[in-house]
Amino acid sequence: MIELREVSRIFHVGGQEVRAMDRISLAIQPGEYLSIMGPSGSGKSTLLNTLGLLDTPDSGAYLLQGQDVTSLNDAQLAAVRSRTIGFIFQFFHLIPRLTAQQNIELPLLLAGVSRRERTLRSTPLIEAFGLSDRSNHRPDELSGGQRQRVAIARAVINKPAVLLADEPTGNLDRHSGADIIELLEGLNQGGLTLVVVTHDPEVGERARRQIRVVDGRIAADVRRA
């Protein structure tokens, strides 16, 4: 599914060289559930952005579903990203003026999918995610947990192969956060590859595979039985 080979990403800050990723090699199999943890500034967000084709390595190779995506141009990266990868963010990134259903359908709208087909594909997600009575509400009329459910539904409506979650519970109360993790784990049990970046050890330790990043390198890669 995913393979990084000696991937590095270097930034220059105040005249100093910062190796946000330092020759990282990593293989992720289809259907895996792994967490990426580490202190602030360790490089875990850069790693996630690289996996999600939002950032480009300075060296090394990235193979996604067997395709070397390292040298693709922006348009090619966007095409691969739209059909392969779903994203979830800490602050939801919903469009304020759109309803929950319209936010969920947005990737389909941008892809030119007809209104009828958008409705056919979004309705089962709305029902499955417990949003039936909130589908016509805008984000400011939803709770944090409901907003994140909308964001997750939007992320998976194109049926991606991998779902990348950046601090998905970081802006939620404990109860809502637990509900969201259970929802994500249910998607993983259905076959979706799930990668979660988190500061929360309780969230990270739920994953079957736990990766710890320190100073741009993988310091630990633990699989639990």
Buried (B, 14 or more C-beta within 10 A) or exposed (E): BBBBBEBBBBEEEEEEEBBBBBBBEBEBEEBBBBBBBBEEEBBBBBBBBBBBBBBBBEEBBBBBEEEEBBEBEEEEBEEBBBEBBBBBBBEBEBEEEBBBBBBBBBBBEEEEBEEEEBEEBBBEBBEBBEBEEBBEBBBEEBEBBBBBBBBBBBBBBBEBBBBBBBBBBBBBEEEBBBBBBEBBBEBBEEEBBBBBBBBBEEBBEBBBBBBBBBBBBBEEEEEEE
